[in-house]
Amino acid sequence: MPFTTANAAPGCCCAARATHQPAIPPPVSGRFDLVDHFGRRVNERSFGSKHLLVFFGFSHCAVVCPRELSKLGEALAMLGPLADQVQALYVSVDPIRDTPGVLRTYLAQYRRFGDGFLGLTGTQEQAQEARKSFRVFAARQDEPDAPDGYVLSHTALCYFMAPGGTYQTHFADSLDAATVSTRMRRFLERPFHDFA
C-alpha cells in the first residue's frame, strides 16, 4: 500500500513532528531496454522531449489489442498538433512471434496520426523486465484454434509517461477515445519544466 497520512502508523504524542512526508513512489518505474520495429535499440529515454503512450499486447490478439489500438489512435488524432508531442509505443508480450518485421507490418494498419505506433520487442528476458517495470501481467493460455495453439491474456491498461519515462497516469480500457484524449491534453498543455 502506498504511504499516505491516512495509513501512516500513529506516533507518540510527544514525538517531534516530521517536517516533511516521504515521497510516494510512482506506481510503475517505466524502464525498458528493447528493440523497435525498425531494429533499433531503444529505452524510455530514447524519445527526447516526447511523452510516451505505452500499451502492451501481441500481434495475434483477436479482440482487445485491435480495439485498443484503434481507440488510442483515434484519441491521438483528436489531439491535433499536440499529437506531435507523443510517441505511441506498442510493447509485445509475445516476443517469440513478434519480431520487428511482424510488428512493423501489424502496426501499419493502425496509422491514425503521424508515424503511428512504434512496436517494441526483444528477448524473452527483456520483454519480461519491461512488463515487470510497468506491472503488466501476461500469461500464455493454450487454445487449439489459435495460431500456434496459444493466446496470451494480458493487462489492458495504457500508460501515459512524461518525457524521459516518468509515470504520469494510466487509462483503463473502459475509457472512450474522447476521454483519453482529454486527459492526455491536460498533461501536454502543462509547461515542460513540470516534468524535469
Residue pairs with C-beta under 8 A, 6 or more apart in sequence:
1 7
2 24
2 25
2 27
3 21
3 22
3 24
4 24
5 21
26 166
26 167
27 135
27 167
27 170
28 133
28 134
28 135
28 159
28 167
29 133
29 134
29 167
30 44
30 52
30 54
30 133
30 134
30 159
30 161
30 165
30 166
30 167
31 43
31 44
31 129
31 130
31 133
31 165
32 42
32 43
32 44
32 91
32 120
32 126
32 129
32 130
32 133
32 134
33 41
33 43
33 122
33 126
33 129
33 130
34 41
34 42
34 43
34 91
34 120
34 121
34 122
34 126
34 127
34 130
35 41
35 42
35 100
35 120
35 121
35 122
36 42
36 100
36 118
36 119
36 120
37 100
37 101
37 103
37 104
37 107
37 118
37 119
37 120
37 121
38 100
38 104
39 100
42 120
43 165
44 52
44 161
44 164
44 165
45 164
45 165
47 87
47 163
48 163
49 85
49 163
49 192
50 85
50 86
50 87
50 163
51 85
51 86
51 87
51 160
51 161
51 162
51 163
51 168
51 184
51 187
51 188
52 86
52 87
52 88
52 89
52 159
52 160
52 161
52 165
53 72
53 76
53 86
53 87
53 88
53 89
53 158
53 159
53 160
53 161
53 184
54 89
54 91
54 134
54 158
54 159
54 160
54 161
55 68
55 69
55 72
55 88
55 89
55 90
55 91
55 158
55 159
56 90
56 91
56 92
56 93
56 131
56 134
56 136
56 138
56 154
56 155
57 64
57 65
57 68
57 69
57 90
57 91
57 92
57 93
57 154
58 65
58 92
58 93
58 94
58 97
58 98
58 152
58 154
59 65
59 92
59 94
59 97
59 98
59 102
59 103
59 106
60 94
60 97
60 146
60 147
60 148
60 151
61 151
61 152
62 146
62 151
64 154
64 156
64 173
67 173
68 156
68 158
68 173
69 90
69 107
69 110
69 117
70 110
70 112
71 176
71 177
71 180
72 88
72 117
72 158
72 177
72 180
73 88
73 110
73 111
73 112
73 113
73 116
73 117
74 112
74 177
74 181
75 177
75 178
75 180
75 181
75 184
76 83
76 86
76 88
76 112
76 113
76 181
76 184
77 83
77 112
77 113
78 177
78 178
78 181
79 86
79 113
79 181
79 184
79 185
79 188
82 184
82 185
82 188
82 189
83 113
83 114
84 114
85 188
86 184
86 188
87 118
88 116
88 117
88 118
89 117
89 118
89 119
89 120
90 103
90 107
90 117
90 118
90 119
90 120
91 119
91 120
91 121
91 127
91 130
91 131
91 134
92 98
92 103
92 119
92 120
92 121
92 127
93 127
93 131
93 136
93 138
93 152
93 154
94 152
95 121
95 122
95 123
95 124
95 126
95 127
96 124
97 148
98 106
98 119
98 121
99 121
100 119
100 121
103 119
103 120
103 121
104 119
106 119
107 116
107 117
107 118
107 119
108 116
110 116
110 117
111 117
120 130
121 127
122 130
130 136
131 137
131 138
134 159
135 155
136 154
136 155
136 157
137 153
137 154
137 155
138 152
138 153
138 154
138 155
139 152
139 153
139 154
140 150
140 151
140 152
141 150
141 151
141 152
141 153
142 149
142 150
143 149
143 150
143 151
156 172
156 173
157 170
157 171
157 172
157 173
158 170
158 171
158 173
158 180
159 167
159 169
159 170
159 171
160 168
160 169
160 170
160 171
160 183
160 184
160 187
161 167
161 168
162 168
162 187
162 195
163 192
163 195
164 195
166 195
168 187
169 183
169 187
171 179
171 180
171 183
175 183
